[in-house]
Amino acid sequence: STSEKSSIIAIIYRFLRRHGYFPKREKHDIASSSKSMRVNSLLVNRKVSLTTGERSKIRSQAHHVKNNPHISNTCDSRLFRSAMGKAAQFKRFHAEQGNRLLNELRLIRDKAKK
């Protein structure tokens, strides 16, 4: 219930203050399992993952790199390196989709180096 949550939060804040910490209350939120819980911009409800919006942006960036010959022919470009890094991050949380994306970008890189 709400009163139980409030009393638990008060106990935690007292504990923190007693040990010299002053938490910023506006940064804190109580989230139930029905809402998305984010820590360091990652979803943490069941397992750590990227949001669907972030995944879509990474796929979009990779698609842009693949379909833009100026970028895909020069693998030293900042956009290409950024896409590779984001695809690697994607792979950390979504292995199968991330592997597919990384392999496509690696093929582009290998063709450009020849």
Buried (B, 14 or more C-beta within 10 A) or exposed (E): EEEEEEEEEEEEBEEEEEEEEEEEEEEEEEEEEEEEEEEEEBBEBEEEBBEEEBBEEBBEBBEEBBEEEEBBEEBEBEBBEEBBEBBEBBBEBBEEBBEBBBEBBEEBBEEBEE
